[in-house]
Amino acid sequence: MFYGEYTHNLDVKGRLIIPSRLRMVIKDGYIDKFFLTRGLEGCIFAFAESEWSQLKARVKSLSLMKAKARAFTRMLFSGAYEVDCDKQGRINIPPNLLQFANIKKEVTVVGVLNRLEIWDSSKWKSFYSETAPSFEELAEDLVDISEMESN
């Protein structure tokens, strides 16, 4: 399970060093590769292979007869790449995904349970500053705290 927020720089070859705390999670989960693809809100999604397989199955179940399902499937899978973590804990981010996310150098890696999100740091700061004030409202709309307390 991934969580936390980490700021790093890409190297000149477009490689990202996975933050050390996340590398421990990766090592413990025997994750040796990620599937990168276009994310939502302009970030890059990074899934471990097991999570990618689950996502593929869910997307595959969408109706081929629905235009929105076809468009989403095309966008998700046409931008997908399998990348290996090297011995230094780096992944190489393909240029078209860097362009999609408008990433130049500084990135923020955000752990979001079953995936990592890779953001241009300035875009992440904007998203955060716009979303943080409504955090409590989002919680009220989406989370029933009594269910959490009973578990």
Secondary structure per residue as TSV (DSSP state, phi and psi in degrees):
chain	resnum	aa	ss	phi	psi
A	1	M	-	360.0	131.8
A	2	F	E	-102.8	138.7
A	3	Y	E	-155.7	163.5
A	4	G	E	105.8	172.1
A	5	E	E	-135.6	126.9
A	6	Y	E	-137.8	135.4
A	7	T	E	-108.1	131.1
A	8	H	E	-143.1	169.6
A	9	N	E	-111.6	144.8
A	10	L	-	-72.9	150.0
A	11	D	-	-84.3	179.5
A	12	V	T	-65.4	-18.9
A	13	K	T	-93.6	7.2
A	14	G	S	79.4	19.6
A	15	R	E	-92.9	145.6
A	16	L	E	-114.0	128.6
A	17	I	E	-81.5	120.9
A	18	I	-	-66.8	130.1
A	19	P	-	-53.8	144.0
A	20	S	H	-58.3	-40.0
A	21	R	H	-62.6	-36.4
A	22	L	H	-74.0	-32.4
A	23	R	H	-61.2	-34.8
A	24	M	H	-63.8	-41.9
A	25	V	H	-63.8	-41.7
A	26	I	H	-63.0	-45.7
A	27	K	H	-63.4	-46.7
A	28	D	H	-63.9	-29.7
A	29	G	T	-92.4	5.6
A	30	Y	T	54.7	40.4
A	31	I	-	-92.0	120.8
A	32	D	-	-116.5	-4.6
A	33	K	E	-150.9	160.5
A	34	F	E	-127.7	157.2
A	35	F	E	-110.7	117.4
A	36	L	E	-100.4	142.9
A	37	T	E	-157.0	171.7
A	38	R	E	-61.0	130.1
A	39	G	-	-99.7	-168.5
A	40	L	S	-101.3	157.8
A	41	E	T	60.2	20.9
A	42	G	T	85.1	20.2
A	43	C	-	-106.7	177.4
A	44	I	E	-106.6	131.9
A	45	F	E	-90.8	141.0
A	46	A	E	-128.5	118.2
A	47	F	E	-115.3	140.2
A	48	A	E	-67.7	160.7
A	49	E	H	-57.8	-41.4
A	50	S	H	-64.6	-41.0
A	51	E	H	-69.6	-37.0
A	52	W	H	-62.0	-42.0
A	53	S	H	-61.7	-41.3
A	54	Q	H	-65.1	-42.3
A	55	L	H	-63.6	-43.8
A	56	K	H	-56.4	-44.3
A	57	A	H	-63.0	-41.5
A	58	R	H	-66.9	-42.4
A	59	V	H	-69.3	-36.7
A	60	K	H	-62.2	-26.3
A	61	S	T	-79.8	-8.3
A	62	L	S	-67.8	150.3
A	63	S	-	-71.9	127.8
A	64	L	T	-66.7	-18.8
A	65	M	T	-83.5	-6.8
A	66	K	-	-101.0	124.4
A	67	A	H	-59.6	-40.5
A	68	K	H	-65.0	-37.6
A	69	A	H	-65.9	-42.5
A	70	R	H	-63.9	-43.7
A	71	A	H	-63.9	-45.4
A	72	F	H	-61.8	-45.9
A	73	T	H	-60.3	-43.4
A	74	R	H	-61.1	-47.4
A	75	M	H	-64.2	-42.2
A	76	L	H	-66.3	-49.9
A	77	F	H	-85.9	-27.0
A	78	S	H	-70.1	-21.6
A	79	G	T	-100.3	12.9
A	80	A	-	-91.4	140.9
A	81	Y	E	-140.0	140.6
A	82	E	E	-92.8	125.2
A	83	V	E	-129.1	141.9
A	84	D	E	-95.1	148.4
A	85	C	-	-84.4	128.6
A	86	D	-	-83.0	179.5
A	87	K	T	-64.8	-20.9
A	88	Q	T	-90.2	4.2
A	89	G	S	78.1	29.7
A	90	R	E	-107.6	150.5
A	91	I	E	-124.4	146.1
A	92	N	E	-94.6	121.6
A	93	I	-	-95.1	121.4
A	94	P	-	-58.6	144.7
A	95	P	H	-55.2	-37.8
A	96	N	H	-69.2	-28.6
A	97	L	H	-74.6	-36.7
A	98	L	H	-60.8	-41.5
A	99	Q	H	-65.9	-44.5
A	100	F	H	-55.2	-44.7
A	101	A	T	-89.2	3.5
A	102	N	T	54.5	41.4
A	103	I	-	-94.0	126.5
A	104	K	S	-106.2	-56.9
A	105	K	S	-141.6	-60.8
A	106	E	E	-84.9	127.8
A	107	V	E	-124.1	154.9
A	108	T	E	-116.6	124.8
A	109	V	E	-100.1	124.9
A	110	V	E	-118.2	125.8
A	111	G	E	-85.3	124.2
A	112	V	E	-129.4	73.5
A	113	L	E	57.9	-91.2
A	114	N	T	-93.9	5.3
A	115	R	E	-151.2	163.3
A	116	L	E	-104.2	146.8
A	117	E	E	-116.2	134.1
A	118	I	E	-113.6	116.6
A	119	W	E	-118.6	147.8
A	120	D	E	-61.8	130.9
A	121	S	H	-58.6	-39.7
A	122	S	H	-68.5	-35.8
A	123	K	H	-67.3	-39.1
A	124	W	H	-62.5	-44.1
A	125	K	H	-60.2	-40.2
A	126	S	H	-64.9	-47.9
A	127	F	H	-57.8	-46.6
A	128	Y	H	-61.6	-46.9
A	129	S	H	-66.8	-30.1
A	130	E	H	-76.3	-33.4
A	131	T	H	-91.9	-34.0
A	132	A	G	-54.2	-42.4
A	133	P	G	-62.2	-24.5
A	134	S	G	-99.8	11.9
A	135	F	H	-56.5	-45.8
A	136	E	H	-64.9	-39.8
A	137	E	H	-64.6	-42.4
A	138	L	H	-60.0	-43.8
A	139	A	H	-60.4	-44.3
A	140	E	H	-62.3	-37.7
A	141	D	H	-76.0	-30.8
A	142	L	H	-111.1	-24.6
A	143	V	-	-120.0	126.8
A	144	D	-	-95.5	102.0
A	145	I	H	-61.9	-28.7
A	146	S	H	-65.2	-33.9
A	147	E	H	-65.1	-39.2
A	148	M	H	-65.9	-39.4
A	149	E	H	-69.3	-31.1
A	150	S	H	-78.9	-15.8
A	151	N	-	-86.7	360.0
